Amino acid sequence: MFSIPENFLNSIQTPHSGYHWDGSSRRFFEGWYYRVTLPDIGQTFAFMYSIEDPIGGKPYSGGAAQVLGPEDEYLCRTFPHVNKFWASRDMLALGHWGKTNLQIPPFYLLPSEFEYHIQQGYQATNTLNQGIISDPSTGNYCRWQYKIKPIYGWGNQNSIQQSTAGWLSFLQIFEPGWQILMAHGLASGFIDWNGKIYEFTDFPAYGEKNWGGTFPQKWFWLNCNYFDDTPDLALTAGGGKRGVLWWMESVAMIGIHYQGKFYEFVPWNSQVNWDIQSWGRWQMEAKNSNYQVELRGITNLLGTPLRAPTNQGLIFCCRDTMQGKLVLELRELTGSKSKIILKTQSNLCGLEIGGDGWENIWKSS
């Protein structure tokens, strides 16, 4: 009843898949993000889980589950009891119980047992995402259960997977840490959104996480793994002002998985530039010795405010849409010549800005 499935170890697993808290009382958070894209109706569901100061007894100790649903609608439920949260240090597996009839320490449940015993809460692994939350003030709710078949982690297919922030991310130097857990996968199951049930088979899925004791001052993010005419393609890009020991630095990266190959543009192998408006336009370009990429994301939608862990706890400090327009162009460089590898677009790109200091356009220098 409480064992973790054997197929965990047979799936793609990236570095940093396990839970990072070391048991200390220092300020700490960890957050996980799961996304399912429903291209047949042009919508996305995003599930965001977080835990703060899990030692308990601190001003911001507790957890939460947030869902960004159709038309960028939003639902949130907090879970104040940290002793009802569980996570594996060795693999991607976590959960938080709210209302339940079980009087035992929390752990992974078979999906049927979870559905029977848990009235509020969630559990998630690299092959499953399941939960139910509701807003007591409105009665709005979301119930979900879907299986995941990972296709790309973070790196070349059938190769050792990479740390998104490089090998130094294993040290407590750069905070927060960031890891794309699954750049692309296929999800099958259902989501019940306020009584409307969405059923799907082999639809695009995505997962990432972050963790640490300090928080980025400012950041931006782009994510898309469904494109109009280009299957087997996944993009994640982002940047931010993060802590490095006792100073702050601005960094950005672009990662593309396409036809089994990983195209990585990061500060230690590429020149990465960005031009991000306070809302509405995200432009990035990057170049290394072999490849060049250009991204342009735009939206006319207002976006939805989301909560994120900060030094003041879980508060509204970022804005997202899952219906952004994206144009991507990737070129191969040979001497003074360049050849287009792919040029494609999507209307289902996730776009985000977060933090402070968005009064003006943010350009790289």
Secondary structure, 3 states (H helix, E strand, C coil): CCCCCHHHHHCCCCCCCCCCCCCCCCCCEEEEEEEEEECCCCEEEEEEEEEECCCCCCCCCEEEEEEECHHHCEEEEEECCHHHEEECCCCCEEEEECCECCCCCCCCCCHHHHHHHECCEEEEECCEEEEEEECCCCCCEEEEEEEEEEEECCCCCCCCCCCCCCHHHHCCCEECEEEEEEEEEEEEEEEEECCEEEEEEEEEEEEEEEEECCCCCEEEEEEECCCCCCCCEEEEEEEEEEEECCEEEEEEEEEEEECCEEEEECCCCCEEEEEECCCCEEEEEEECCCEEEEEEEECCCCCEEEEEEECCEEEEEEEEEEEEEEEEEEEEEECCEEEEEEEEEEEEEEEEEEECCCCCCEECC
